[in-house]
Amino acid sequence: MKRSPLLTSKAEAMRYYFHVVLSDGQIDDNEGSLFEGLDQAKDDARSSLVELAAEALFRRGADVTPIGIRICSEHGELALISIDPAVEKALCATPARPPKS
């Protein structure tokens, strides 16, 4: 996934975690990345999800298919970016797991 470079003013930056939602589970982001705000994090998540989905399609037959990205802070889930609005509705009904400490 592409991540934005570290920001010049870390006081304004917030750490966001991108947990990749798969068709059969989730891959947790334990490091996170700094962004100026949630909108910037959402933009990066959308780009990252497109790249992950393209890679899965290219591999054809891959057992793991990314269907969304949960954007979380240390306090919990903030947003969900999905491949499809129908998938997003189903994922929103599934509680997010907190990041591992």
Secondary structure, DSSP 8 states (H G I E B T S, - for coil): -------S-TTT-EEEEEEEEETTEEE--SS-EEESSHHHHHHHHHHHHHHHHHHHHHHSS-S--EEEEEEEETTEEEEEEESSHHHHHHHHTS-------
